[in-house]
Amino acid sequence: MQYSLFIDFDGTIAVQDVGNRFFTTFSGGRSIPIVEKWIRREITSVECLEAEAELITAAEDELVEFSKQFEIDSGFELLHALCAKNDIPIRVVSDGLDIYINAIMKKHGFEHVPVMANRGVFRNGRLKIDFPHLDGSCGHCANCKGAAIRKHARAGGKSIFVGDGYSDLCAIDEADYLFAKADLATYLNQSNKSFLSFETLYDVRDYIENRILKN
């Protein structure tokens, strides 16, 4: 059996929700009510991100340097090694911004891992956001993780998804193996949906090695 692994970034690979810290810090907290509206699904991810970006006046180098302070789950290295050994492609799928994801992944030596994310660009000195992965079948996400699984999972294979938050909801019914923690796990429990609980990526790595690959 062939497998594909799709993994969220904020709060999953990165220990913290970098996107939230990013916008909260550089907007002076003014982004918080916008995100609360997004959580209540009153606005889409595109609307949320564009509104947040309008609040940012920092320069590009400031944003990149800010991003470099964040650490990743130390279990990602072993998870990545396990996948490489077993020919399981890894794809980072995020409804956040590539500008901070790429900076953090490069800092930790994983710049070669494919990343699907919204694109943070600077035009006339201001942060703007492009949406190269916007999928018309999803009316909420800017980068739908369910659509990513449908598009990039190996034909005839099985998909593994790892996530922690509300931006992961579209992956729920697409993944063959669903790992969840934090807000995503709470949602799944409340919805009586089954999932594999994890605390760190060491847990994910161990389960894949000892359970999934041995089936």
Backbone as a ProteinNet text record, in pm:
[ID]
protein_1_A
[PRIMARY]
MQYSLFIDFDGTIAVQDVGNRFFTTFSGGRSIPIVEKWIRREITSVECLEAEAELITAAEDELVEFSKQFEIDSGFELLHALCAKNDIPIRVVSDGLDIYINAIMKKHGFEHVPVMANRGVFRNGRLKIDFPHLDGSCGHCANCKGAAIRKHARAGGKSIFVGDGYSDLCAIDEADYLFAKADLATYLNQSNKSFLSFETLYDVRDYIENRILKN
[TERTIARY]
84	0	87.9	48.3	117.5	40.5	116.4	56.5	105.9	25.7	65	33.1	123.2	101.8	83.1	-26.1	-57.8	-58.6	10	26	8.5	-68.9	-90.2	39.6	47.5	168.6	148.2	61.2	45.1	-10.2	67.8	25.2	46.3	93	116.1	264.2	316.9	463	523.8	476.2	520.8	453.8	529.1	475.1	363.2	377.1	276.4	197.8	86.8	10.4	79.5	172.4	256.1	172.5	78.2	-3.7	-79.7	-133.9	-206.4	-114.1	2.7	100.5	146.6	166.5	211.8	116.4	-10.5	-107.2	-141.4	-149	-180.3	-71.1	54.6	167.1	173.1	167.1	187.6	61.8	-51.7	-172.7	-203.7	-119.9	-146.7	-273.9	-307.9	-426	-553.8	-547.5	-669.6	-721.1	-637.9	-681.3	-770.4	-771	-841.4	-990.2	-1064.3	-1207.3	-1232.7	-1140.9	-1155.6	-1147.2	-1048.8	-1030.7	-1150.1	-1204.3	-1321.3	-1440.2	-1455.8	-1561.9	-1536.5	-1407.8	-1372.5	-1403.1	-1369.3	-1396.4	-1546.2	-1627.3	-1773.3	-1826.1	-1735.2	-1767	-1860.7	-1844.1	-1918.3	-1848.6	-1719.8	-1642.9	-1555.1	-1512.8	-1426.4	-1280.4	-1196.7	-1052.8	-995.5	-1042.5	-995.1	-1029.7	-1153.9	-1196.8	-1118.8	-1095.4	-1021.2	-878.3	-809.6	-669.5	-651.4	-739.4	-727.8	-751.4	-847.3	-873.8	-756.8	-698	-582	-463.7	-441.1	-326.9	-338.2	-459.4	-480	-431.2	-420.1	-378.1	-226.5	-152.9	-8.3	66.4	154.9	238.8	387.1	421.3	562.3	624.4	756	830.2	851.2	881.8	897.8	1007.3	1123.1	1231.6	1194.8	1111.3	1064.3	980.3	893.4	805.7	884.9	984.1	1065.7	1148.3	1210.4	1290.4	1204.9	1087.2	993.7	962.4	943.4	905.2	1013.7	1138.1	1249.4	1263.7	1191.3	1201.5	1126	1038.5	949.8	1013.7	983.3	1038.9	936.6	987	898	898.2	796.4	788	910.6	987.1	1111.9	1086.5	963.4	931.3	918.9	913.8	900.4	1020.6	1137.6	1257.7	1247.2	1202.4	1188.9	1072.2	964	851.5	893.7	967.4	1017	1109	1196.2	1289.1	1214.6	1112.9	1033.7	964.3	908.2	838.6	935.2	1052.8	1152.6	1194.6	1212.8	1255	1149.8	1023.4	914.4	841.9	906.8	852.2	711.8	695.4	568.8	591.1	539	558.4	486.8	554.8	497.2	466.5	349.4	312.9	255.3	314.7	259.6	143.2	27.3	-91.5	-143.5	-138.8	-173.6	-266.7	-359.7	-442.6	-380.9	-253.7	-177.6	-93	19.1	100.9	236.6	278.1	408.3	523.7	502.5	612.4	673.6	591.6	648.8	676.7	596.1	621.1	756.7	784.5	911.9	1031	1017.4	1127.3	1157.3	1052.7	1071.4	1122.4	1066.4	1111.9	1258	1297.5	1437.2	1528.4	1486.5	1566.6	1597.8	1503.3	1520.1	1566.5	1601	1658.8	1559.1	1433.3	1330.6	1272.2	1353.6	1303.7	1268.9	1313.4	1283.9	1145	1079.7	947.1	843.5	762.5	662.7	563.2	533.9	440.7	329.7	206.5	90.3	35.6	39.2	-8.1	-48	-114.4	-144.4	-14.5	-5	121.9	122.8	215.1	233	330.5	286.5	370.8	364.3	466.5	468.7	453.2	354.1	331.1	322.2	405.3	411.1	434.6	517.9	556.1	453.8	342.7	238.5	216.8	185.3	157.3	25.1	31.2	-87	-84.5	-198.1	-205.2	-263.3	-192.7	-242.1	-290.2	-383.5	-445.7	-432.6	-312.7	-289.2	-360.8	-407.4	-470.9	-621	-678	-821.3	-900.4	-990.7	-1066.3	-1214.4	-1274	-1412.8	-1512	-1471.3	-1563.4	-1579.5	-1493	-1498	-1537.3	-1639.6	-1686.3	-1631.2	-1535.5	-1486.1	-1335.1	-1259.6	-1114	-1048.2	-934.2	-850.3	-764.1	-723.4	-645.6	-708.3	-804	-883.7	-800.3	-792.4	-709.2	-775.2	-907.8	-976.5	-948.8	-951.8	-922.2	-777.9	-686.9	-546	-527.6	-598.6	-588.6	-643.3	-758.2	-817.3	-724.7	-655.8	-571.8	-437.5	-378	-238.5	-216.5	-319.9	-302.3	-271.9	-193.8	-159.4	-281.9	-296.6	-409.4	-403.7	-512.6	-517.3	-452	-389.1	-322.9	-412.4	-354.2	-427.4	-359.8	-441.7	-391	-391.9	-290.8	-276.5	-279.3	-363.6	-369	-341.9	-263	-228.3	-260.6	-346.4	-382.7	-430.2	-461.1	-496.1	-606.2	-659.6	-748.2	-864.5	-934.9	-1055.9	-1027.5	-908.2	-876.8	-859.5	-865.9	-846.9	-978.6	-1090.8	-1218.8	-1248.3	-1205.6	-1235	-1157.2	-1055.8	-977.4	-1041.7	-1138.3	-1193	-1244.9	-1323.9	-1388.6	-1306.5	-1188.3	-1103.7	-989.6	-942.9	-826.3	-865.5	-781.3	-802.6	-759	-655.5	-609.8	-605.4	-676.1	-688.9	-630.8	-519.4	-458.5	-501.9	-545.5	-596.5	-559.1	-542.6	-526.2	-591.5	-591	-636.6	-778.1	-798.9	-933.6	-994.2	-912.3	-964.1	-1014.1	-939.5	-982	-1110.7	-1120.8	-1243.1	-1362.9	-1347.1	-1455.1	-1495.9	-1399	-1428.3	-1498.3	-1455.5	-1522.5	-1667.3	-1689.1	-1824.8	-1912.8	-1849.5	-1922.9	-1932	-1877.8	-1877.7	-1811.1	-1702.5	-1625.4	-1497.1	-1456.8	-1337.5	-1211.3	-1104.6	-975.5	-867.4	-744.4	-629.1	-572.5	-573.1	-527.2	-374.2	-317.6	-173.5	-142.7	-27.5	20.1	138.7	230.5	346.4	361.6	448	469.9	547.9	605.7	661.9	550.6	433.3	319.7	275.2	269.6	228.6	328.5	455	560.2	550.7	534.8	530	408.1	294.6	173.4	188.1	240.5	258.6	352.2	462.2	560.4	504.9	441.1	404.8	265	179.9	42.5	9.6	24.8	-16.9	71.4	202.4	293.8	299.6	250.3	252.8	120.9	22	-106.5	-92.7
-119.8	0	125.4	220.5	348.6	451.7	541.2	641.8	780.3	880.7	1021.3	1088.6	1175	1244.3	1393.7	1446.4	1589	1642.5	1753.3	1801.7	1953	1993.9	2135.1	2195.7	2328.2	2392.9	2455.5	2556.2	2630.5	2541.7	2524.9	2443.8	2295	2256	2114.4	2090.8	2140.7	2139.7	2245.3	2366.8	2472.4	2450.7	2467.3	2444.6	2544	2666.6	2769.2	2799.7	2869.9	2919.7	3046.7	3029.4	3141	3247.9	3205.6	3302.2	3393.2	3334.7	3415.1	3514.1	3467.2	3555.4	3664.4	3626.2	3714.9	3834.1	3803.8	3910.7	3987	3916.1	3983.4	4083.6	4042.2	4128.1	4251.9	4231.1	4342.7	4427.3	4382.5	4465.5	4529.9	4501.7	4553.7	4497	4373	4306.2	4334.6	4421.5	4457.7	4344.6	4242.9	4129.9	4032.1	4037.7	3938	3930.2	4042.3	4031.6	3973.6	3996.8	3940.9	3789	3737.9	3592.8	3529.6	3598.6	3545.9	3531.1	3624.6	3613.5	3494.4	3470.4	3355.5	3224.8	3217	3094.9	3065.1	3170	3151.7	3129	3127.5	3103.8	3211.6	3332.5	3447.1	3508.3	3484.2	3528.7	3413.3	3420.7	3315.8	3342.7	3245.1	3262.7	3375	3386.2	3494.7	3629.5	3645.1	3770.8	3798.9	3696.6	3711.4	3756.2	3686.2	3716.7	3853.5	3888.1	4019.1	4131.4	4111.1	4212.4	4224.7	4111	4114	4183.7	4152.3	4211	4362.9	4413.4	4558.2	4629.2	4555.7	4615.2	4617.6	4552.7	4535.9	4646.8	4712.8	4816.7	4781.8	4669.6	4631.5	4598.7	4609.8	4577.9	4427	4382.3	4239.2	4178	4245.4	4187.6	4177	4267	4258	4132.2	4104.9	3989.6	3859.2	3854.1	3733.6	3710.8	3815.2	3800.6	3761.8	3817.4	3780.1	3630.9	3579.3	3439.6	3343.1	3384	3293.2	3256.8	3324.8	3293.5	3166.6	3118.3	3008.2	2872.1	2778.7	2644.3	2547	2435.6	2330.4	2214.1	2132.1	2008.8	1924	1889.3	1816.4	1678.3	1629.2	1500	1504.2	1624.2	1632.5	1572.3	1586.2	1531.1	1380	1312	1167.2	1125.9	1201.7	1173	1187.7	1292.5	1315	1201	1157.3	1048.7	918.2	891.2	769.3	770.7	885	895.7	881	941.3	929.3	783.7	713.9	573.9	485.4	521.3	436.7	493.4	589.4	646.6	702.8	777.4	845.5	995	1053.3	1196.2	1278.9	1384.2	1476.8	1608	1662.3	1793.2	1876.8	1993.5	2086.9	2159.7	2156.9	2223.2	2319.6	2448.3	2550.2	2654.4	2702.9	2815.8	2945.9	2937.8	3054.8	3106.6	3170.5	3237.1	3170.1	3160.5	3101.7	3185.7	3316.5	3405.5	3364.7	3318.9	3274	3123.6	3046.6	2902.2	2873.9	2936.5	2912.9	2955.6	3067.4	3114.6	3014.7	2959.6	2865.5	2731	2682.1	2553.8	2562.3	2673.2	2690.7	2695.6	2765	2774.2	2636.2	2543.9	2410.8	2306.5	2351	2260.4	2179.3	2224.8	2150.1	2230.7	2316.9	2400.5	2319.6	2193	2108.1	2044.1	2051	1990.3	2076.7	2018.2	2097.6	2165.3	2290.5	2368.3	2423.4	2395.1	2459	2558.5	2686.9	2790	2912.2	3003.9	3132	3212.1	3296.8	3363.4	3507.3	3534.9	3670.6	3746.1	3855.2	3934.3	4080.7	4154	4296.9	4377.8	4465.2	4554.3	4696.7	4783.3	4922.7	4931.2	4837.4	4839.6	4784.8	4729.4	4676.5	4527.7	4455.1	4312.5	4289.3	4208	4164.1	4011.7	3953.2	3807.4	3757.5	3662.7	3593.8	3455.1	3401.1	3273.3	3173.8	3117.6	3029.4	2895.8	2857.2	2726.5	2737.3	2853.3	2872.6	2775.4	2700.5	2596.8	2632.9	2635.5	2677.5	2585.2	2461.5	2367.3	2392.2	2475.1	2506.3	2652.7	2676.2	2812.8	2883	2821.7	2883.1	2902.7	2801.3	2805.5	2883.8	2943.3	3001.7	2893.9	2796.1	2681.2	2558.2	2499.9	2390.3	2262.8	2209.2	2091.5	1964.2	1963.6	1851.3	1845.5	1960.4	1966.9	1925.8	1965.1	1928.1	1776.9	1713.1	1567.7	1502.8	1549.3	1492.3	1509.3	1620.3	1650.8	1580.2	1568.8	1525.1	1387.3	1324.8	1189.6	1092.9	993.1	894.6	816.2	799.7	723.3	579.9	536.1	400.8	384.7	492	485.4	538.6	555	607.3	733.4	823.6	952.7	960.4	1027.2	1052.1	1203.2	1251.2	1394.1	1419.2	1525.5	1561.2	1709	1739.8	1879.2	1907.8	2037	2075.5	2180.6	2231.8	2347	2352.7	2466.4	2484.8	2489.5	2527.5	2532.2	2392.9	2290	2152	2078	2144.2	2074.3	2007	2067.1	2009.5	1880.8	1854.3	1731.2	1610.8	1636.4	1530	1412.5	1440.5	1332.1	1284.1	1342.7	1304.2	1211.2	1222.8	1145.6	1004.2	909	771	753.4	828	829.3	975.4	1006.5	1143.8	1157.5	1231.3	1260.9	1400.4	1414.8	1544.2	1570.9	1699.1	1744.6	1882.3	1937.1	2073.3	2098.1	2211.9	2249.8	2149	2090.7	1991.4	1868.6	1822.2	1706.7	1736.9	1857.7	1896.6	1892.9	1949	1948.7	1805.9	1720.2	1583	1507	1529.9	1466.6	1511.9	1641.1	1694.9	1646.5	1615	1568.4	1416.4	1348.7	1202.2	1139.1	1203.3	1149.7	1085.7	976.3	904.8	969.9	961.2	1015.1	952.4	976.9	931	1049.3	1040.6	1150.8	1153.5	1274.2	1286.8	1412.9	1413.3	1531.4	1594.8	1511.1	1558.5	1473.4	1517.6	1442.5	1314	1298.1	1167.7	1063.4	1101.3	1009.5	968.9	1065.8	1037.9	944.9	975.4	893.5	749.7	730.9	596.6	518.5	585.7	516.7	473.6	561.4	525.3	405.8	408.5	300.4	168.8	172.7	50	-2.1	83	40.1	46	161.9	178.4	97.3	110	41.9	-108.8	-153.6	-298.6	-366.7	-290.3	-349.8	-438
0	0	0	-82.8	-85.6	-3.2	62.3	148.7	110.1	145.4	133.4	265.3	311.4	437.7	413.8	466.7	459.8	602.5	624.1	760.9	769.3	867	896.6	951.1	948.4	999.8	1136.9	1146.6	1272.7	1382.9	1490.8	1602.5	1581.7	1463.9	1433.3	1407.4	1295.9	1279.5	1370.9	1359.8	1451.9	1587.4	1693.3	1826.9	1857.7	1810.6	1835.2	1708.1	1725.1	1611.1	1563.2	1470.8	1426.3	1356.4	1273.3	1202.4	1296.5	1403	1501.4	1570.3	1610.5	1674.2	1578.4	1455	1348.4	1333.1	1311	1287.5	1416.2	1527.6	1653.4	1689.5	1672.9	1707.7	1619.1	1488.6	1396.5	1372.1	1426.5	1419.8	1554.2	1652.4	1785.8	1846.6	1810.1	1863	1786.2	1687.4	1614.4	1525.5	1503	1420.4	1497.8	1628.2	1709.8	1677.9	1672.4	1638.4	1500	1407.9	1272.8	1277.8	1351.7	1363.9	1435.4	1534	1604.8	1510.8	1418.5	1319	1227.3	1193.1	1108.5	1180.6	1308.8	1385.7	1388.4	1398.4	1396.8	1255.4	1157.1	1015.7	960.6	1012.8	961.2	840.3	827.6	712.4	664.7	539	483.3	520.2	491.3	515.5	430.1	306.1	219.6	281.1	323.8	385.5	513.3	591.9	717	690.7	601.8	575.1	510.1	418.8	355	454.8	545.5	647.5	744.4	780.9	870.4	803.6	677.3	606	596.9	587.8	580	706	815.6	943.3	960	868.1	883.5	810.1	882	820.4	826.8	887.1	901	765.8	758.4	636.7	625.5	504.1	479.2	565.7	578.4	657.2	804.6	854.1	992.6	1012.7	917.9	928.9	922.5	833.4	820.2	946.5	999	1120.5	1239.4	1249.5	1355.7	1349.4	1229.1	1210.6	1256.6	1245.8	1273.9	1421.7	1509.4	1651.8	1689.6	1601.9	1638.9	1612.2	1702	1693.9	1635.8	1586.2	1537.6	1636.6	1627.1	1706.1	1671.4	1773.3	1747.2	1688.3	1700.2	1641.3	1490.2	1431.8	1286.4	1215.1	1272.1	1207.7	1192.4	1297.9	1291.3	1203	1205.4	1117.3	971.6	943.5	806.9	764.2	852.5	820.7	794.6	875.3	857.1	721.5	686.9	558.5	442.2	453.4	347.2	329.4	438.7	434.7	369.2	387.3	339.4	216.3	149.6	26.1	47.4	157.5	185.7	164.2	57.4	36.1	141.7	190.1	287.8	216.5	245.7	192.9	307.1	331.3	429.4	363.1	429.2	375.6	481.3	450.1	548.9	490.1	573.8	534.2	585	626.2	666	550.9	584.5	483.2	464.8	338.6	308.9	361	380.7	418.6	552.3	645.9	773.2	773.3	701.3	695.9	632.6	518.9	449.9	534.5	606.2	690.9	802.5	862.6	973.2	923.3	813.6	759.7	716.6	656.2	616.1	737.4	841.1	963.3	1018.9	1007.5	1064.8	963.5	842	743.6	663.7	657.3	584.1	468.3	410.2	300.9	176.3	169	54.1	62	176.5	192.2	119	31.4	-41.3	52.9	25	106	17.4	55.3	-5.8	96.7	63.6	155.4	74.5	140.3	77.6	68	-31.2	-61.5	-8.8	82.7	132.4	43.3	-15	-105	-62.8	-101.1	-69.4	-197.3	-198.5	-312.1	-258.5	-313.1	-266.2	-115.7	-66.7	73.2	169	120.2	207.9	182.5	290.9	279.4	206.8	103.3	31.6	25.8	-0.6	-0.8	-132.1	-194.4	-312.4	-270.8	-347	-310.2	-425.4	-443.9	-558.8	-550.2	-430.7	-414.2	-387.1	-410.7	-387.6	-474.6	-411.9	-480.4	-479.5	-596.8	-607.4	-539.2	-510.2	-446.3	-297.6	-240.9	-98	-81.7	-4.7	12.2	133.6	202.7	326.1	328.6	286.3	299.3	185.5	215.8	111.9	47.9	128.4	81.6	143.8	74.8	130.5	141.5	262	284.2	232	231	169.2	20.2	-45	-188.4	-215.4	-126.7	-143.4	-137.7	-46.3	-36.9	-163.5	-208.5	-330.7	-450.6	-456.2	-572.2	-567.9	-450.1	-441.6	-379.1	-326.9	-273.2	-387.3	-358.8	-460.2	-504	-631.3	-685.2	-633.1	-574	-520.4	-385.2	-334.6	-204.8	-94.4	21.9	136.5	187.4	238.5	284.8	436.2	488.2	631.8	650.5	740.9	768.9	916.4	944.7	1081.6	1102.1	1201.2	1222	1363.2	1386.5	1523.8	1534.7	1422	1436.8	1340.3	1344	1264.5	1114.7	1074.5	931.7	872.8	958.2	913.3	889.4	908.2	905.7	772.6	663.3	531.8	505	584.7	566.1	633.2	720.5	804.7	723.3	621.7	546.2	427	408.4	295.3	334.8	458.5	502.1	543.3	507.6	552.3	697.3	737	875.7	920.2	1026.6	1073	1213.2	1223.2	1352.5	1395.9	1521.7	1566.8	1711.9	1742.6	1879.9	1892.7	2014.2	2041.4	1986.2	1919.3	1874.7	1777.8	1691.2	1597.2	1671.7	1770.8	1849.7	1926	1981.4	2052.5	1959.2	1840	1741.4	1705.2	1682.6	1643	1754.8	1878.5	1992.9	2003.1	1987.6	1996.2	1881.3	1768.8	1650.8	1644	1745.7	1751.8	1630.5	1587.1	1475.2	1527.2	1466.7	1512.7	1458.9	1537.2	1497.1	1583.8	1546.4	1622	1698.5	1829.4	1913.1	1919.7	1920.3	1938.2	2017.6	2081.1	2153.3	2082.1	2032.1	1958.1	1832.4	1744.3	1620.8	1643.9	1762.2	1797.8	1800.3	1854.4	1860.7	1721.1	1629.9	1492.9	1425.4	1444.7	1384.6	1434.4	1565.6	1623.1	1574.6	1563.9	1518.9	1373.1	1290.5	1149.4	1136.2	1210.1	1199.2	1252.6	1368.7	1438	1407.8	1350.7	1323.8	1174.5	1114.4	975.4	881.8	895.9	803.2	824.5	937.9	966.4	935.7	887.5	850	726.3
[MASK]
+++++++++++++++++++++++++++++++++++++++++++++++++++++++++++++++++++++++++++++++++++++++++++++++++++++++++++++++++++++++++++++++++++++++++++++++++++++++++++++++++++++++++++++++++++++++++++++++++++++++++++++++++++++++

